[in-house]
Amino acid sequence: MPQDAASTLRDEPERFPQWMRKDLPPVGESAKVRRLLARLRLVTVCAEAHCPNQAECFSCGTATFMILGDTCTRGCRFCAVAHGRPAPPRADEPQAIAEAAAELGLHHVVITSVTRDDLADGGAGQFTAAIAAVRSRLPQAAIEVLTPDFLGDCGSIDVVLAARPDVFNHNVETVPRLYEAVRPQAQYHRSLSVLARAARRRGADGAPVTKSGIMLGLGETPQEVASVLADLRQAGVDALTIGQYLAPSPSHAPIERFVTPAEFHALEQAAIDMGFTAVASGPYVRSSYQAEGILRRARR
């Protein structure tokens, strides 16, 4: 398994500011999670994206499941997930995720995917099958999906929304000016339209909570970040995650700067003042990091 970002930061402290140093937790529970995932042949974004919180989350007995394989049809320059020609979707994958979630005793299940532009529905059917399988096995669990943009296809988006996830998450990732350099196969306004469509489908029970995230440290300006936050609120987004970009390798987009904890705190307060109902902002915040707590705050 690739070395995760947390161990890199620990082993090479001279490259990183003090606030980015992070100790690894004990491996006992992590080993149990890894064995379960291996037995069920499941992929996690935690491992494939080299998430710096992987050891922490695994040690707490949780993980973010990644459906539709481990190969993405896009090649974003911030992302460690492999890209190329993916394999066909696994028919038994939804049931395997439900089994893993049950064995881990999860109360909040997060399901994401690689982008599958090669599939007619972008993988929307696999999302709905996974939601149904988890809901059948764990009827009391909250289900959060972190989806690709489905190339903006309204039919695919509506298929996922019809499955009634508790949280619909889609990340804008960065500011519009940096899309060509960082995620050239995506479109900023297309991502906003996906989120706006989900927000319009919110029911009387408040579901789905709409959620998005942005990384900092890629060269964006404070004014550009403020504009993105305003756009997200205009689109109807409820919950927001803001984290520090960490380059997975020297061949990925470089880190332009490390954002200080004080700046993250100021952004969190600014987002709350703008009307976001739940905000997580900090160097190690990621899309599904402490997702259960974010949903709890969003529902208040």
Residue frames relative to the residue before (quaternion, step in Angstrom):
aa qw qx qy qz dx dy dz
M 1.0000 0.0000 0.0000 0.0000 0.00 0.00 0.00
P 0.5325 -0.6450 0.4256 0.3454 3.63 -0.89 0.79
Q 0.5634 -0.5718 0.4686 0.3688 3.54 -1.15 0.57
D 0.3460 -0.7564 0.5061 0.2281 3.59 -0.78 0.95
A 0.6813 -0.5276 0.3288 0.3866 3.53 -1.27 0.46
A 0.6038 0.5690 -0.3706 0.4174 3.61 1.05 -0.64
S 0.6811 0.4652 -0.3026 0.4776 3.59 0.92 -0.84
T 0.5936 0.5552 -0.3621 0.4563 3.59 1.11 -0.59
L 0.6708 0.4927 -0.2995 0.4665 3.57 0.91 -0.92
R 0.6523 0.5165 -0.3163 0.4556 3.57 1.03 -0.75
D 0.7372 0.4520 -0.2313 0.4457 3.56 0.93 -0.97
E 0.7762 0.2562 -0.1434 0.5579 3.60 1.17 -0.48
P 0.0077 0.8725 -0.4886 -0.0001 3.60 0.77 1.02
E 0.5913 0.5979 -0.3849 0.3804 3.59 1.09 -0.54
R 0.6528 0.5234 -0.3173 0.4463 3.60 1.17 -0.42
F 0.7712 0.3470 -0.1445 0.5138 3.56 1.19 -0.42
P 0.5444 -0.6126 0.4514 0.3530 3.58 -1.12 0.58
Q 0.7116 -0.4855 0.3089 0.4032 3.54 -1.25 0.49
W 0.7004 0.4984 -0.2944 0.4175 3.58 0.87 -0.92
M 0.6425 0.5197 -0.3338 0.4536 3.61 1.24 -0.19
R 0.5246 0.6317 -0.4275 0.3781 3.60 1.21 -0.09
K 0.0210 -0.8188 0.5691 -0.0722 3.53 -0.86 1.02
D 0.3116 -0.7469 0.5593 0.1794 3.56 -0.86 0.99
L 0.4357 -0.6890 0.5157 0.2638 3.54 -1.15 0.64
P 0.4499 -0.6902 0.4952 0.2756 3.61 -1.01 0.78
P 0.6816 -0.4469 0.3520 0.4602 3.63 -1.24 0.10
V 0.4807 -0.7276 0.4295 0.2346 3.56 -1.07 0.77
G 0.4075 0.7699 -0.4437 0.2103 3.61 1.20 -0.27
E 0.7440 0.3767 -0.2231 0.5047 3.58 0.62 -1.10
S 0.5843 0.5867 -0.3690 0.4222 3.60 1.08 -0.66
A 0.6473 0.5234 -0.3184 0.4536 3.57 0.97 -0.88
K 0.6269 0.5349 -0.3323 0.4587 3.58 1.02 -0.77
V 0.6617 0.4981 -0.3050 0.4701 3.59 0.93 -0.89
R 0.6536 0.5169 -0.3187 0.4517 3.59 0.91 -0.87
R 0.6509 0.5118 -0.3193 0.4610 3.58 0.97 -0.82
L 0.6412 0.5244 -0.3212 0.4590 3.58 0.98 -0.83
L 0.6675 0.5007 -0.2984 0.4633 3.58 0.89 -0.93
A 0.6507 0.5100 -0.3145 0.4664 3.57 0.99 -0.82
R 0.6583 0.5213 -0.3168 0.4411 3.58 0.92 -0.89
L 0.7487 0.3756 -0.2041 0.5066 3.59 0.99 -0.83
R 0.3854 -0.7552 0.4490 0.2820 3.59 1.37 0.06
L 0.3647 0.7395 -0.4781 0.3026 3.54 0.94 0.95
V 0.3263 -0.7234 0.5838 0.1716 3.52 -1.20 0.71
T 0.1207 -0.7719 0.6169 0.0949 3.57 -1.11 0.66
V 0.5013 -0.6175 0.5019 0.3397 3.55 -1.16 0.59
C 0.5097 0.6555 -0.4062 0.3816 3.57 1.22 -0.49
A 0.7465 0.3828 -0.2040 0.5046 3.56 0.86 -1.02
E 0.7087 0.4913 -0.2845 0.4187 3.58 0.77 -1.02
A 0.7348 0.3877 -0.2248 0.5091 3.60 1.08 -0.69
H 0.4094 -0.7311 0.4521 0.3056 3.60 1.33 0.12
C 0.1138 0.8340 -0.5326 0.0887 3.58 0.94 0.84
P 0.4537 -0.7083 0.4653 0.2757 3.62 -0.83 0.90
N 0.6657 0.4893 -0.3006 0.4765 3.60 1.27 -0.25
Q 0.3465 0.7888 -0.4671 0.1986 3.57 1.28 -0.03
A 0.6977 0.4703 -0.2910 0.4553 3.59 0.73 -1.02
E 0.6376 0.5325 -0.3248 0.4520 3.57 1.01 -0.81
C 0.6994 0.4664 -0.2773 0.4651 3.59 0.84 -0.97
F 0.6500 0.5042 -0.3213 0.4691 3.59 0.93 -0.85
S 0.6574 0.5160 -0.3191 0.4469 3.58 0.99 -0.77
C 0.6653 0.4552 -0.2886 0.5166 3.58 1.29 -0.39
G 0.5326 -0.6685 0.3834 0.3498 3.57 1.28 0.12
T 0.6347 0.4943 -0.3548 0.4764 3.57 1.04 0.69
A 0.0189 -0.7802 0.6252 -0.0063 3.56 -1.29 0.41
T 0.3637 -0.6949 0.5694 0.2460 3.56 -1.27 0.38
F 0.3147 -0.7848 0.5103 0.1570 3.54 -0.46 1.24
M 0.1585 -0.7735 0.6086 0.0785 3.55 -1.05 0.86
I 0.1995 -0.8102 0.5448 0.0836 3.56 -0.48 1.22
L 0.7681 0.3998 -0.2843 0.4116 3.53 -1.41 0.13
G 0.7228 -0.4777 0.2361 0.4399 3.54 1.14 0.69
D 0.5248 -0.6431 0.4737 0.2944 3.53 -1.36 -0.14
T 0.6564 0.4801 -0.3075 0.4941 3.59 1.28 0.26
C 0.2483 -0.7957 0.5448 0.0913 3.55 -0.71 1.17
T 0.4442 -0.6864 0.5030 0.2802 3.59 -1.10 0.61
R 0.6938 0.4007 -0.2838 0.5268 3.59 1.25 -0.04
G 0.2804 -0.7761 0.5489 0.1336 3.54 -1.24 0.45
C 0.0140 -0.8245 0.5649 -0.0302 3.57 0.57 1.16
R 0.4642 -0.7354 0.4345 0.2345 3.57 -0.90 0.95
F 0.6304 0.5031 -0.3517 0.4752 3.59 1.25 0.10
C 0.7056 0.5300 -0.2236 0.4138 3.56 1.22 -0.53
A 0.3857 -0.7460 0.5062 0.1959 3.57 -0.97 0.93
V 0.4875 0.6676 -0.4451 0.3442 3.61 1.20 -0.25
A 0.5161 -0.6581 0.4537 0.3078 3.58 -0.92 0.92
H 0.1268 -0.7833 0.6019 0.0896 3.57 -1.11 0.63
G 0.3200 0.7164 -0.5625 0.2607 3.52 -1.16 0.72
R 0.7078 -0.3899 0.3272 0.4897 3.58 -1.04 -0.79
P 0.2768 -0.8018 0.5048 0.1603 3.62 -0.38 1.18
A 0.5252 -0.5898 0.5109 0.3395 3.52 -1.37 0.30
P 0.6317 -0.5129 0.3931 0.4282 3.61 -1.19 0.31
P 0.5991 -0.5735 0.4068 0.3830 3.62 -1.10 0.56
R 0.4661 -0.6616 0.5171 0.2787 3.57 -1.14 0.70
A 0.4338 -0.7179 0.4804 0.2562 3.57 -0.74 1.02
D 0.7468 0.4004 -0.2230 0.4819 3.59 1.04 -0.74
E 0.3719 0.7657 -0.4622 0.2485 3.58 1.26 0.10
P 0.6526 0.5105 -0.3488 0.4379 3.67 0.82 -0.80
Q 0.6697 0.4887 -0.3058 0.4682 3.60 0.95 -0.83
A 0.6264 0.5349 -0.3365 0.4564 3.58 1.06 -0.70
I 0.6376 0.5120 -0.3251 0.4751 3.59 1.02 -0.76
A 0.6421 0.5144 -0.3243 0.4668 3.58 0.96 -0.83
E 0.6423 0.5194 -0.3206 0.4636 3.58 0.99 -0.80
A 0.6662 0.4977 -0.3036 0.4650 3.57 0.90 -0.90
A 0.6525 0.5187 -0.3159 0.4531 3.58 0.92 -0.89
A 0.6553 0.5066 -0.3059 0.4694 3.56 1.04 -0.81
E 0.6719 0.4952 -0.3043 0.4591 3.60 0.89 -0.88
L 0.6861 0.4565 -0.2795 0.4927 3.58 1.09 -0.66
G 0.3734 -0.7501 0.4718 0.2744 3.59 1.24 -0.28
L 0.2290 0.8183 -0.5009 0.1645 3.57 1.07 0.73
H 0.2746 -0.7374 0.5950 0.1640 3.54 -1.14 0.76
H 0.7524 0.1960 -0.1061 0.6199 3.56 1.29 -0.39
V 0.0875 -0.8211 0.5640 -0.0052 3.57 -0.45 1.23
V 0.1286 -0.7945 0.5918 0.0439 3.57 -0.72 1.12
I 0.0634 -0.7949 0.6030 -0.0242 3.54 -0.81 1.13
T 0.0187 0.7819 -0.6223 0.0319 3.57 -0.74 1.06
S 0.2154 -0.7773 0.5729 0.1455 3.59 -1.22 -0.14
V 0.5211 -0.5100 0.5480 0.4099 3.47 -1.40 0.06
T 0.5099 -0.5930 0.4983 0.3742 3.58 -1.25 0.21
R 0.0984 -0.8078 0.5811 0.0100 3.56 -0.80 1.06
D 0.0647 -0.8255 0.5605 -0.0126 3.56 0.31 1.30
D 0.5854 0.5937 -0.3653 0.4140 3.58 1.26 -0.24
L 0.6635 0.4965 -0.3009 0.4718 3.61 1.21 -0.39
A 0.5880 -0.6172 0.3927 0.3451 3.57 -0.98 0.83
D 0.7720 0.3035 -0.1722 0.5313 3.58 1.00 -0.78
G 0.5060 -0.6776 0.4040 0.3488 3.59 1.27 0.18
G 0.6517 -0.5081 0.3158 0.4662 3.56 1.28 0.17
A 0.3573 0.7642 -0.4782 0.2442 3.60 1.26 0.10
G 0.6417 0.5400 -0.3281 0.4347 3.59 0.99 -0.79
Q 0.6483 0.5045 -0.3214 0.4711 3.59 1.06 -0.72
F 0.5900 0.5481 -0.3625 0.4691 3.59 1.09 -0.61
T 0.6985 0.4697 -0.2883 0.4565 3.59 0.78 -1.00
A 0.6322 0.5202 -0.3390 0.4635 3.59 1.03 -0.70
A 0.6501 0.5060 -0.3158 0.4708 3.58 1.01 -0.78
I 0.6309 0.5223 -0.3325 0.4676 3.59 0.98 -0.80
A 0.6705 0.5034 -0.2985 0.4560 3.57 0.88 -0.94
A 0.6647 0.5105 -0.3120 0.4474 3.59 0.92 -0.88
V 0.6704 0.4828 -0.3002 0.4768 3.59 0.93 -0.87
R 0.6619 0.5129 -0.3113 0.4493 3.57 0.92 -0.87
S 0.6354 0.5259 -0.3255 0.4623 3.58 1.06 -0.72
R 0.7233 0.4307 -0.2363 0.4852 3.59 0.99 -0.87
L 0.7945 0.1352 -0.0415 0.5905 3.60 1.04 -0.82
P 0.1194 -0.8622 0.4868 0.0736 3.61 0.46 1.16
Q 0.6941 0.4743 -0.2810 0.4628 3.60 1.15 -0.50
A 0.5516 0.6353 -0.3917 0.3725 3.59 1.23 -0.24
A 0.4077 -0.6546 0.5730 0.2775 3.55 -1.17 0.63
I 0.1805 -0.7860 0.5852 0.0851 3.56 -1.04 0.79
E 0.0910 -0.7855 0.6121 0.0066 3.54 -0.82 1.10
V 0.1158 -0.7759 0.6152 0.0782 3.56 -0.93 0.87
L 0.1477 -0.7389 0.6529 0.0768 3.52 -1.11 0.84
T 0.0696 -0.8750 0.4785 -0.0238 3.53 -0.01 1.34
P 0.5001 -0.5654 0.5350 0.3796 3.56 -1.33 0.16
D 0.6492 -0.5453 0.3531 0.3956 3.60 -1.22 -0.06
F 0.3353 -0.7700 0.4823 0.2493 3.63 1.29 -0.09
L 0.5418 -0.6313 0.3760 0.4082 3.58 1.22 0.58
G 0.6332 -0.5637 0.3160 0.4260 3.57 1.21 0.54
D 0.4050 0.7337 -0.4673 0.2814 3.60 1.24 0.16
C 0.3972 -0.7544 0.4746 0.2188 3.57 -0.48 1.22
G 0.6216 0.5608 -0.3451 0.4243 3.57 1.03 -0.75
S 0.6734 0.4879 -0.2924 0.4722 3.58 0.93 -0.89
I 0.6332 0.5211 -0.3312 0.4666 3.57 0.97 -0.83
D 0.6835 0.4970 -0.2878 0.4505 3.58 0.89 -0.93
V 0.5797 0.5706 -0.3760 0.4439 3.60 1.11 -0.59
V 0.6756 0.4732 -0.2904 0.4851 3.57 0.92 -0.89
L 0.6685 0.5060 -0.3087 0.4492 3.58 0.88 -0.88
A 0.6216 0.5538 -0.3424 0.4357 3.60 1.08 -0.69
A 0.6238 0.5335 -0.3395 0.4594 3.61 1.19 -0.40
R 0.3725 -0.7948 0.4195 0.2314 3.58 1.37 0.04
P 0.0837 0.7762 -0.6170 0.0989 3.60 0.52 1.08
D 0.5377 -0.6221 0.4581 0.3376 3.57 -1.15 0.56
V 0.7786 0.1204 -0.0545 0.6135 3.56 1.13 -0.70
F 0.1197 -0.7484 0.6485 0.0699 3.55 -1.01 0.91
N 0.0312 -0.8194 0.5693 -0.0591 3.55 -0.42 1.30
H 0.1254 0.7497 -0.6448 0.0800 3.54 -1.02 0.86
N 0.3019 -0.8036 0.4919 0.1453 3.57 -0.60 1.12
V 0.3319 -0.7017 0.5872 0.2293 3.55 -1.09 0.75
E 0.3372 -0.8207 0.3995 0.2304 3.57 1.38 -0.34
T 0.8034 -0.1334 0.1334 0.5647 3.61 0.74 -0.99
V 0.6642 -0.5010 0.3714 0.4121 3.57 -1.29 -0.05
P 0.6741 -0.5404 0.3079 0.3983 3.62 -1.08 0.63
R 0.6325 0.5663 -0.3455 0.3999 3.62 0.91 -0.84
L 0.7351 0.4419 -0.2335 0.4580 3.60 1.07 -0.70
Y 0.4112 0.7376 -0.4647 0.2665 3.60 1.24 -0.09
E 0.6681 0.5181 -0.3261 0.4229 3.61 0.78 -0.94
A 0.7164 0.4408 -0.2510 0.4790 3.56 1.00 -0.79
V 0.7830 0.3774 -0.1631 0.4668 3.57 0.98 -0.88
R 0.7967 -0.0046 0.0122 0.6042 3.61 0.95 -0.82
P 0.0944 -0.8801 0.4635 0.0404 3.56 0.59 1.22
Q 0.6865 0.4757 -0.2978 0.4623 3.62 1.11 -0.46
A 0.6281 0.4948 -0.3323 0.5003 3.56 1.31 0.08
Q 0.2229 -0.7488 0.6058 0.1501 3.55 -1.33 0.25
Y 0.5194 -0.6803 0.4264 0.2925 3.54 -0.75 1.09
H 0.7279 0.4336 -0.2617 0.4623 3.59 0.72 -1.01
R 0.5740 0.5509 -0.3857 0.4672 3.59 1.19 -0.41
S 0.6449 0.5084 -0.3231 0.4703 3.57 0.97 -0.78
L 0.6350 0.5190 -0.3313 0.4665 3.59 0.98 -0.77
S 0.6589 0.5129 -0.3181 0.4490 3.59 0.98 -0.79
V 0.5946 0.5477 -0.3608 0.4651 3.60 1.12 -0.63
L 0.6822 0.4873 -0.2806 0.4673 3.56 0.88 -0.95
A 0.6498 0.5176 -0.3201 0.4554 3.58 0.96 -0.85
R 0.6345 0.5249 -0.3363 0.4569 3.60 1.01 -0.75
A 0.6467 0.5096 -0.3146 0.4724 3.58 1.00 -0.81
A 0.6492 0.5241 -0.3195 0.4493 3.57 0.96 -0.85
R 0.6561 0.5173 -0.3129 0.4517 3.58 1.02 -0.75
R 0.6753 0.4928 -0.2929 0.4640 3.59 1.19 -0.45
R 0.3786 0.7426 -0.4844 0.2655 3.59 1.24 0.08
G 0.3128 -0.7790 0.5217 0.1520 3.55 -0.85 1.00
A 0.7411 -0.4003 0.3020 0.4465 3.53 -1.35 -0.07
D 0.6643 0.4973 -0.2984 0.4715 3.59 1.20 -0.53
G 0.5715 -0.6268 0.3661 0.3828 3.58 1.28 0.08
A 0.6069 0.5450 -0.3633 0.4502 3.59 1.26 0.03
P 0.5751 -0.2381 -0.7813 -0.0450 1.44 -1.97 1.45
V 0.4648 -0.5702 0.5832 0.3445 3.50 -1.30 0.46
T 0.2487 -0.7698 0.5666 0.1565 3.60 -0.80 0.92
K 0.0602 -0.8163 0.5711 -0.0629 3.52 -0.92 0.99
S 0.0338 0.7852 -0.6180 0.0214 3.56 -1.11 0.65
G 0.1867 -0.7956 0.5687 0.0935 3.54 -1.28 0.28
I 0.1315 -0.7707 0.6205 0.0608 3.51 -1.28 0.52
M 0.3085 -0.7253 0.5879 0.1818 3.55 -1.18 0.73
L 0.2065 -0.7646 0.5970 0.1278 3.55 -1.13 0.66
G 0.6579 0.5190 -0.3777 0.3939 3.54 -1.22 0.52
L 0.5587 0.6101 -0.3800 0.4137 3.57 1.29 0.26
G 0.6902 -0.4615 0.2853 0.4788 3.59 1.27 -0.01
E 0.4233 0.7076 -0.4576 0.3327 3.56 1.30 0.20
T 0.3830 -0.6976 0.5499 0.2535 3.59 -1.23 0.42
P 0.6434 -0.5187 0.3782 0.4170 3.62 -1.18 0.37
Q 0.6347 0.5329 -0.3298 0.4522 3.57 1.03 -0.74
E 0.6515 0.5069 -0.3155 0.4680 3.58 1.02 -0.79
V 0.6369 0.5146 -0.3328 0.4678 3.59 0.98 -0.75
A 0.6445 0.5178 -0.3213 0.4618 3.59 0.93 -0.85
S 0.6474 0.5192 -0.3159 0.4599 3.57 1.02 -0.77
V 0.6357 0.5169 -0.3288 0.4696 3.60 1.01 -0.77
L 0.6460 0.5149 -0.3254 0.4600 3.58 0.93 -0.85
A 0.6459 0.5104 -0.3181 0.4702 3.57 0.99 -0.80
D 0.6400 0.5218 -0.3218 0.4632 3.59 1.00 -0.80
L 0.6562 0.5159 -0.3117 0.4539 3.57 0.97 -0.85
R 0.6492 0.4909 -0.3236 0.4825 3.57 0.97 -0.76
Q 0.6273 0.5348 -0.3327 0.4581 3.58 1.00 -0.79
A 0.6716 0.4922 -0.2843 0.4752 3.58 1.11 -0.71
G 0.5654 -0.6316 0.3719 0.3783 3.59 1.24 -0.19
V 0.3696 0.7413 -0.4866 0.2777 3.59 1.22 0.33
D 0.3279 -0.7706 0.5251 0.1511 3.57 -0.93 1.00
A 0.8210 0.1846 -0.0375 0.5389 3.56 0.76 -1.13
L 0.1325 -0.8143 0.5650 -0.0046 3.53 -1.04 0.86
T 0.0980 -0.7580 0.6404 0.0762 3.55 -1.12 0.77
I 0.0598 -0.7792 0.6239 -0.0060 3.56 -1.01 0.92
G 0.0898 0.8240 -0.5501 0.1012 3.58 -0.62 1.11
Q 0.5883 -0.5680 0.4537 0.3541 3.52 -1.38 0.17
Y 0.3898 -0.6909 0.5569 0.2462 3.59 -0.91 0.90
L 0.0422 -0.7637 0.6440 0.0140 3.54 -1.05 0.90
A 0.4044 -0.7294 0.4959 0.2420 3.59 -0.65 1.07
P 0.4154 -0.7320 0.4791 0.2491 3.62 -0.70 1.01
S 0.7950 -0.0304 0.0427 0.6043 3.60 1.16 -0.57
P 0.6660 -0.5007 0.3552 0.4237 3.63 -1.20 0.22
S 0.6583 0.5166 -0.3202 0.4441 3.62 1.15 -0.43
H 0.5958 0.5489 -0.3691 0.4555 3.59 1.26 -0.10
A 0.7137 -0.4074 0.3252 0.4679 3.56 -1.31 0.10
P 0.4426 -0.7188 0.4636 0.2693 3.60 -0.84 0.88
I 0.5020 -0.5868 0.5292 0.3517 3.54 -1.30 0.36
E 0.2902 -0.7755 0.5363 0.1634 3.58 -0.65 1.07
R 0.7821 -0.1627 0.0944 0.5940 3.56 1.11 -0.64
F 0.4053 -0.6649 0.5630 0.2770 3.54 -1.33 0.33
V 0.3292 -0.7490 0.5500 0.1675 3.53 -0.76 1.11
T 0.4371 -0.7294 0.4637 0.2489 3.59 -0.81 0.99
P 0.6305 -0.5288 0.4001 0.4034 3.60 -1.19 0.43
A 0.6191 0.5467 -0.3482 0.4434 3.61 1.04 -0.70
E 0.6460 0.5089 -0.3161 0.4730 3.59 1.03 -0.77
F 0.6372 0.5158 -0.3295 0.4683 3.58 0.99 -0.80
H 0.6472 0.5155 -0.3197 0.4617 3.58 0.96 -0.84
A 0.6542 0.5102 -0.3156 0.4606 3.59 0.95 -0.86
L 0.6501 0.5076 -0.3168 0.4684 3.59 1.01 -0.76
E 0.6131 0.5422 -0.3486 0.4568 3.58 1.03 -0.75
Q 0.6834 0.4774 -0.2934 0.4680 3.57 0.87 -0.91
A 0.6336 0.5278 -0.3294 0.4598 3.58 1.02 -0.79
A 0.6544 0.5103 -0.3128 0.4621 3.59 0.98 -0.82
I 0.6342 0.5150 -0.3271 0.4749 3.58 0.99 -0.79
D 0.6511 0.5146 -0.3099 0.4638 3.57 0.99 -0.84
M 0.6507 0.5157 -0.3098 0.4634 3.59 1.16 -0.59
G 0.6479 -0.5569 0.3139 0.4143 3.58 1.23 -0.24
F 0.4266 0.6632 -0.5011 0.3564 3.61 1.19 0.13
T 0.3896 -0.7588 0.4763 0.2133 3.57 -0.85 0.94
A 0.7841 0.0663 -0.0551 0.6146 3.59 1.22 -0.35
V 0.0126 0.8021 -0.5940 0.0599 3.56 -0.82 1.03
A 0.0510 -0.7443 0.6646 0.0416 3.55 -1.06 0.84
S 0.0799 0.8105 -0.5666 0.1253 3.56 -0.54 1.16
G 0.4103 0.6885 -0.5113 0.3102 3.56 -0.61 1.13
P 0.7233 -0.4705 0.2782 0.4220 3.58 -1.21 0.39
Y 0.7913 0.3154 -0.1619 0.4981 3.59 0.93 -0.84
V 0.3968 0.7098 -0.4919 0.3110 3.59 1.19 0.24
R 0.0125 -0.7692 0.6387 -0.0184 3.53 -1.04 0.92
S 0.7719 -0.4211 0.2213 0.4217 3.57 -1.28 0.37
S 0.8138 0.2255 -0.1067 0.5249 3.57 0.84 -0.94
Y 0.3753 0.7327 -0.4871 0.2917 3.59 1.24 0.25
Q 0.8402 -0.0586 -0.0181 0.5388 3.57 -0.76 1.13
A 0.1180 0.8556 -0.4934 0.1030 3.54 1.08 0.85
E 0.6098 0.5672 -0.3613 0.4194 3.58 1.03 -0.71
G 0.6732 0.4927 -0.2924 0.4674 3.58 0.96 -0.84
I 0.6210 0.5351 -0.3410 0.4601 3.58 1.04 -0.72
L 0.6537 0.4970 -0.3199 0.4725 3.59 0.95 -0.82
R 0.6268 0.5418 -0.3412 0.4440 3.57 0.95 -0.80
R 0.6795 0.4778 -0.2917 0.4742 3.58 0.93 -0.86
A 0.6476 0.5370 -0.3183 0.4369 3.57 1.01 -0.82
R 0.7034 0.4804 -0.2630 0.4531 3.58 1.11 -0.64
R 0.4581 0.6993 -0.4464 0.3191 3.60 1.24 -0.15
